[in-house]
Amino acid sequence: MSTPISKADTPWRALDVYGVSRLIGSASVRWWLSGGAALDRWVGRAIRPRTNIDVSVIAADLVALLSVLPSGFSAWAPGEGEDDVVPLAEVSPDTDPQPLLVRDDADGSWVLQINVEDGTDRAWVYKRDPRLQLPWERAVLDLDGVPTGAPEVQLVWKALRPRPEDELDKDAVVAVLPDDVRSWYERAILSIHPHSTWSIHVRSPFAPAKASWNRKHPQRETP
């Protein structure tokens, strides 16, 4: 077995979106841009600087996705230590090794993160709570030929433990979500992550325009 390495000791030189497509675009299985990169692409601009770039795939399709990695690129999985990673080939197939990191071995840098999500033939399924589902055509959008995770889905992932920088993502995206999409997102975090700091703003009637029900049914002014 290889000696685990610290993922922090390997620098990130993240691919851009089209670099990702060139790297794994030949895969015969569904994959999609996810995380902050998906939000940037949907909004049409870089919301904030990002160190890495993520894609997602369902567990059943992971092997097929990795099989298209060119020679010179390797997949690494979390090791036993908090910051350790080991070659994926050395991880037991009975585990859920994620997120995976793809390394450009010649360059000695991480170029891509792969998140393993859940889904059926018909729908994306939220890994943390299978009650939350979306048909694939709504969960993964085709944006100029690049499969991209829907913004409402990315926000639900971030809602569990939002970091300060995630607030920038939320504010930029929620402001331009179509009403029906915003309503789905609000219902999702209220039912799945009711204790999230983001759900407080949705449920509060004292935060005008932050909850769809509040916009659709404004309080009348007292004569």
Phi, psi and omega per residue, in radians:
M1 nan 2.559 3.107
S2 -1.295 2.695 3.016
T3 -1.312 2.243 3.116
P4 -1.002 2.618 3.052
I5 -2.037 2.774 3.070
S6 -1.467 2.214 -3.130
K7 -1.129 -0.425 3.126
A8 -1.242 -0.343 -3.129
D9 -1.399 -0.185 3.105
T10 -1.842 2.160 -3.083
P11 -1.284 2.749 3.028
W12 -1.627 2.254 2.912
R13 -2.277 1.297 -2.968
A14 -1.067 2.424 2.999
L15 -1.146 2.747 2.944
D16 -1.505 3.110 -3.045
V17 -1.017 -0.739 -3.092
Y18 -1.301 -0.476 3.024
G19 -1.158 -0.664 3.061
V20 -1.089 -0.781 3.131
S21 -1.068 -0.686 3.111
R22 -1.178 -0.581 -3.081
L23 -1.277 -0.793 -3.012
I24 -2.165 0.068 -3.049
G25 -1.113 -0.328 -3.140
S26 -1.416 -0.074 -3.125
A27 -1.091 2.501 -3.124
S28 -1.536 0.031 -3.115
V29 -1.944 2.876 -3.127
R30 -1.296 2.248 2.962
W31 -2.421 2.828 -3.127
W32 -2.691 2.586 3.027
L33 -1.116 2.350 -3.085
S34 -2.407 -3.117 3.136
G35 1.145 -2.636 -3.077
G36 -1.107 -0.594 3.133
A37 -1.095 -0.624 3.093
A38 -1.157 -0.706 3.116
L39 -1.134 -0.766 3.115
D40 -1.019 -0.781 -3.092
R41 -1.165 -0.677 -3.129
W42 -1.192 -0.749 3.141
V43 -1.212 -0.548 -3.140
G44 1.663 0.266 3.119
R45 -2.801 2.861 3.053
A46 -1.374 1.977 -3.133
I47 -1.191 -0.679 3.126
R48 -2.793 2.864 3.091
P49 -1.105 2.517 3.135
R50 -2.328 2.452 -3.114
T51 -1.429 -0.727 -3.033
N52 -2.100 3.130 3.078
I53 -2.417 2.397 -3.042
D54 -2.033 2.573 2.830
V55 -2.235 2.853 3.099
S56 -2.208 2.753 3.104
V57 -2.713 2.670 3.061
I58 -1.405 2.751 -3.026
A59 -0.994 -0.693 -3.084
A60 -1.137 -0.350 -3.067
D61 -1.835 0.013 -3.033
L62 -1.075 -0.823 -3.096
V63 -1.050 -0.752 3.140
A64 -1.130 -0.646 3.113
L65 -1.151 -0.795 -3.110
L66 -1.171 -0.434 -3.089
S67 -1.158 -0.317 -3.125
V68 -1.606 -0.044 3.101
L69 -1.076 2.271 -3.131
P70 -1.175 2.832 3.020
S71 -0.996 2.406 -3.120
G72 1.740 -0.067 3.060
F73 -2.087 2.382 -3.103
S74 -2.279 2.663 -3.140
A75 -1.814 2.388 -3.109
W76 -2.196 2.545 -3.080
A77 -2.162 2.777 3.117
P78 -1.028 2.437 3.066
G79 -1.685 -2.791 -3.098
E80 -1.339 -0.601 3.107
G81 -1.361 2.749 -3.062
E82 -1.016 -0.618 -3.080
D83 -1.912 0.063 -3.047
D84 -1.424 2.547 2.963
V85 -2.325 2.634 -3.132
V86 -2.343 2.765 3.071
P87 -0.969 2.385 -3.095
L88 -1.013 -0.572 -3.113
A89 -1.063 -0.348 -3.111
E90 -1.671 0.073 -3.124
V91 -1.658 2.409 3.131
S92 -1.066 2.368 3.120
P93 -1.156 -0.205 3.140
D94 -1.447 -0.143 -3.116
T95 -1.628 3.027 3.079
D96 -1.968 1.413 -2.987
P97 -1.413 1.679 3.132
Q98 -2.755 2.797 -0.065
P99 -1.253 2.647 3.075
L100 -1.582 2.617 3.056
L101 -2.054 2.391 3.099
V102 -1.819 2.242 -3.086
R103 -1.960 2.365 2.929
D104 -1.444 1.807 -2.998
D105 -1.163 -0.569 3.134
A106 -1.211 -0.673 -3.099
D107 -1.502 -0.364 -3.111
G108 1.194 0.725 -3.108
S109 -2.476 2.684 2.982
W110 -1.339 2.403 -3.139
V111 -2.127 -0.301 -3.028
L112 -2.774 2.505 2.988
Q113 -1.941 2.391 3.114
I114 -2.021 2.090 3.091
N115 -1.725 2.388 -3.124
V116 -1.773 2.024 -3.089
E117 -1.966 -3.083 -3.116
D118 -1.947 2.742 3.092
G119 3.135 2.833 3.039
T120 -1.959 -3.053 3.088
D121 -1.080 -0.502 -3.010
R122 -1.834 -0.401 -2.961
A123 -2.545 2.606 2.904
W124 -1.305 2.457 -3.125
V125 -2.201 2.269 -3.134
Y126 -1.204 2.126 -3.021
K127 -1.117 -0.544 -3.110
R128 -1.371 -0.379 -3.112
D129 -2.789 1.806 -3.037
P130 -1.181 -0.079 3.039
R131 -1.145 -0.432 -3.096
L132 -1.641 2.028 -3.100
Q133 -2.445 2.746 3.048
L134 -2.524 2.446 3.019
P135 -0.983 2.567 -3.078
W136 -0.983 -0.636 -3.095
E137 -1.171 -0.326 3.052
R138 -1.690 -0.510 -3.085
A139 -1.387 -0.537 -3.131
V140 -2.222 2.079 -3.070
L141 -1.800 2.579 3.041
D142 -1.646 1.874 3.133
L143 -1.927 1.727 -3.122
D144 0.942 0.768 3.057
G145 1.500 -0.010 3.135
V146 -1.931 2.038 3.091
P147 -1.121 2.197 -2.975
T148 -2.332 2.239 3.121
G149 -1.069 2.378 -3.122
A150 -1.056 2.497 -3.042
P151 -1.072 -0.641 -3.118
E152 -1.122 -0.588 3.111
V153 -1.196 -0.757 3.137
Q154 -1.093 -0.648 3.133
L155 -1.197 -0.625 3.090
V156 -1.099 -0.740 3.080
W157 -1.015 -0.740 -3.086
K158 -1.295 -0.369 -2.994
A159 -1.205 -0.413 -3.072
L160 -1.072 -0.906 3.137
R161 -2.376 1.255 -3.077
P162 -1.151 2.350 3.048
R163 -1.567 2.872 3.132
P164 -0.939 -0.690 -3.127
E165 -1.212 -0.418 3.096
D166 -1.188 -0.423 3.091
E167 -1.071 -0.629 3.112
L168 -1.114 -0.730 3.105
D169 -1.083 -0.859 -3.104
K170 -1.039 -0.859 -3.078
D171 -1.083 -0.686 -3.127
A172 -1.213 -0.627 -3.040
V173 -1.496 -0.831 -3.083
V174 -1.036 -0.589 -3.108
A175 -1.091 -0.390 -3.078
V176 -2.098 0.172 3.081
L177 -1.214 2.417 2.980
P178 -1.032 2.669 -3.043
D179 -0.982 -0.745 -3.091
D180 -1.199 -0.608 3.118
V181 -1.238 -0.719 3.110
R182 -1.096 -0.680 3.126
S183 -1.111 -0.725 3.097
W184 -1.081 -0.785 -3.141
Y185 -1.070 -0.762 -3.122
E186 -1.140 -0.756 3.098
R187 -1.099 -0.665 -3.106
A188 -1.111 -0.864 -3.084
I189 -1.263 -0.502 3.084
L190 -1.190 -0.610 -3.102
S191 -1.558 -0.622 -3.046
I192 -1.684 -0.666 -3.132
H193 -2.219 1.066 -3.061
P194 -1.121 -0.345 -3.118
H195 -1.661 0.046 3.082
S196 -1.134 2.546 3.057
T197 -1.085 -0.446 3.128
W198 -1.260 -0.507 -3.128
S199 -1.260 -0.426 3.136
I200 -1.051 -0.732 -3.111
H201 -1.223 -0.506 3.129
V202 -1.255 -0.737 -3.025
R203 -1.462 -0.212 -3.044
S204 -1.460 2.131 3.076
P205 -1.285 -0.102 -3.124
F206 -1.682 0.186 3.088
A207 -2.052 1.420 -3.064
P208 -0.953 2.456 3.055
A209 1.219 0.130 3.130
K210 -1.687 -0.295 3.099
A211 -2.137 2.387 -3.048
S212 -1.093 -0.647 3.133
W213 -1.131 -0.512 -3.131
N214 -1.282 -0.613 3.114
R215 -1.246 -0.659 -3.051
K216 -1.354 -0.412 -3.111
H217 -2.261 1.204 -3.096
P218 -1.143 2.545 3.083
Q219 -1.212 2.452 3.108
R220 -1.386 2.530 3.114
E221 -1.293 2.498 3.097
T222 -1.281 2.220 -3.125
P223 -1.015 nan nan
